[in-house]
Amino acid sequence: MARLDQTPFQLDILDLGHDGRGVARRADGKPVSVTGALPGERVLVRQTARSRSLDEAVTLDVERASPDRVQPRCPHFGVCSGCVLQHLEESKQILAKQRVLLENFERIGHVVPEQVLPPLTDRQWGYRRKGRFSVRRVEKKGRTLVGFRELDPRFVADLSICYTAIPAIGERVAALSALVDAMDGRREIPQIEFIAGDDTVALVFRHLAPLSPADRERLQAFAQDHGFAIFLQPGGIDSVHALWPGDPPLSFRLPQWDVELKFRPLDFIQVNKGLNGKMIALALELLDTRPGERVLDLFCGLGNFTLPLARGNAEVIGVEGDAGLVARARGNAALNGLANAEFHAADLTQPLDGKPWAGQGFDRLLLDPPRSGADAVLRQLSLKGLKRIVYVSCHPGSLARDADYLVNERGWKLRAAGVMDMFPHTAHVESIALFEP
């Protein structure tokens, strides 16, 4: 293949792509995806990649700026892939995500919501309470890098700070880098995960070889200096164990429902604490459960929606594929004195034959599936008798596909849908939809 022409050239940006990059067209009509550009701008770019159907480029200079362009807060913007929309004014970011959702409904789902819900937003900075940093010792730089991946995922971004992470983490990225760099096993640590409860921030160090006694002492001293709990992961998920303190409590509270959820350091919890509370309240409002009704909560995790639903006196059945999460959900129900919440472990991508809960009959259905969506389970469930379905989605494409099935094959109505800004400054689109028969 011929080498890329590195000569800078001008482009007029026509749109914003679903990945947060500007969209333009060459004179011959071929689309170009442009990092760092916004609709309405004229930019000077350099081509970085090409394929038969799409070219890629990076912005060198903005010759005519969009009125919605702002100065990115983070010094690492444009290199780190952690967030790609910091150059777009905050109120316009969520509107761009709303457009992505509606375009997916139209293009993939062949459906239009009867009502577009107002966007759900919360704090824009310091919200990320769960994440994973990559770690790499770079000999050319003579130090260890800790951060998210660069836009070129082959490299780890050289971060000194992260403004989207909670301050306890975001302000200590450089300290984490210095810690690992001082360790004997610095080349054997590929990643550090962080997760925060209300009272404890935990770090999980993945290590590919046993740590020396000196390294364990360094980690413990770091934990004591900064107020962290430290866990080690020498193998798979089941190998995670506490280094210091011995049994650190990890939990978060949902005060509106007087609920506390305990979790393990690698469990799934919603990244944005403030938005999570608003999202639960909206989901329960849309479900509109009445006393004595039965609710099925699929992909229920730790009980994030299940337990607030149960607090409202509904009988709730939560189903989740991860047996460990199911065990902790049952423990959370007991912790909160909720005998009307019942949990089952089941792979919801597989046949449900013989699952006793599947044929019990329900009044309302709540789903919060992974990126792959809920197609497999929706096609197996009897929807007869259901009054409402509320679908919480982390991927607008799979939501649109499942909406196509519910509306165009099963005859349901898409009454309302809207976006929720779970990940400000990123291109990630979280959404919620209400279906009625």
Buried (B, 14 or more C-beta within 10 A) or exposed (E): EEEBEEEEBEBBBBBBBBEBBBBBBEEEEEBBBBBBBBBBBBBBBBBBEBEEEEBBBBBEEBEEEBEBBEEBBBEBBBBBBBBBBBBBBBEBBBBBBBBBBBEBBEEBBEBEBEEBBEBBBBEBBBBBBBBBBBBBBEEEEEBBBBBBBBBEEEBBBBBEBBBBBBEBBBBBBBEBBBBBBEBEBBBBBEBBBBBBBEEBBBBBBBBEEEBEEEBBEBBBEBBEEBEBBBBBBBEEEEEBEBBBEEEBEBBBBBEEBEBBBBBBBBBBBBBBBEBBBBBBBBBBEBBEBEEEBBBBBBBBBBBBBBBBBBBBBBBBBBBBBBEBBBBBBBBBBEBBEBEBBBBBBBEBBEEBEEBEBBEEEBBBBBBBBBEEBBBBBBEBBEBEEBBBBBBBBBBBBBBBBBBBBBBEEEEBBBBBBBBBBBBBBBBBBBBBBBBEB
